[in-house]
Amino acid sequence: MKTNFDFLMPSVNFFGPGVIEKIGDRAKMLNMKKPLIVTDAFLEKVENGPVAQTLTSLEAAGVDYVVFNGVEPNPKVRNIQAAKKLYLESGCDSIITVGGGSAHDTGKGTGIILTNGDDITTLAGIETLENPLPPLMAVNTTAGTGSELTRHCVITNEETHLKFVVVSWRNIPLVSFNDPLLMLDVPAKLTAATGMDAFVQAIEPYVSTNRNPITDGQCLQAIKLIEGSLREAVANGHNVEARTAMVEAEMLAGMAFNNADLGYVHAMAHQLGGQYDAPHGVCCALLLPVVEEFNIISDPERFKELAVAMGENVDGLSTRDAAELAIKAMRQMADDVGIPRSIKAIGAKPEDFELMAENALKDGNAFSNPRKATKAQIVELFQKAYDAE
Ligand code: NAD
């Protein structure tokens, strides 16, 4: 547990049904003259969807803009290069991302290569950025990665299939928008995947070596909210209460991991995402029980606390047995929302495990895992996630 720490998040965070209306005025206050809107082709076309509502508000405030709609899931180096080109050709002065983690990371990556050198692959790591990014606001549409709040920018090198992270306080958007009404039409499968990502992002910082008293509270509250709302949000996407609770949870989890960091689930999930281009939340969910089972011996008492937050009855149980209940609850949540059990489902192949294990141990998220693993142990964890039934 850290007792001395800095706590990072955007300076302004709009939350609640309808807050998207405020983005035009905020862009004006930030003196944005021509933001590049970073989004994907699907969201751009949704009638009265997140992009349309953002543009309406900007137009009402008299703010000019240019739309870049080339964001891909697991955003690639080519996406940020294309966005940078349009930014420069169009004379933009700022960036507004509209979408899930992929849009926010593409926007951050574009900002990074505009001001810190053109080759982002050389900037992977922690606090590698010397210069500020252009002004950046993030409109979030999934619950979710927390990327609208974080210092992380996750990009895939399409040539090497390596997913890497640039972690810097300079990446944090100036302003975030989380309007649950923009998420009502997220399909059930995507709600499940993104919700499981938030769940993992509430669990890993709780057991991280970099945790602090503030992030502890955020993690436990996020877990309770997800326990109480994710199943309902998957079953009935138009339940505004469940969607709102999931947004609260994803923001809490985002703030928590932004400051307490993550662990091997994310370090290994990045390998699956990079290698097989699979949805990030699904990769995280598939690895969660296997990795946390491995982590239990680092601090069984913390896992018992997780079990309680997940609604398990631990009365009369030994600490170890109570800790095991947390793993059972993680598996149950994934089952309930329809996540498969084995990484076979995303095309994983055992012959890739050696290289993926090597790269996982170098990932920016590996260092705060509470139990240190050898490469052979990480290979074993991939194998367990492969054999899971
Ligand atoms: P995503 O951004 O890749 O979006 C997935 C799909 O959902 C897209 O096709 C998009 O069009 C669609 N979509 C988004 N919002 C929608 C809406 N409101 N309605 C209907 N469809 C919608 O998914 P994601 O899970 O939010 O982001 C995953 C990416 O974020 C991964 O690359 C992951 O590594 C990264 N990530 C980043 C951080 C960070 O802090 N930077 C943290 C966790 C994950």
Residues whose N, C-alpha, C, O or C-beta is under 5 A from the ligand:
A	BS01	NAD	D40 F42 L43 P73 N74 P75 G99 G100 G101 S102 A103 D105 T141 T142 T145 G146 S147 T150 H152 C153 V154 L182 M183 D185 V186 P187 T194 H280
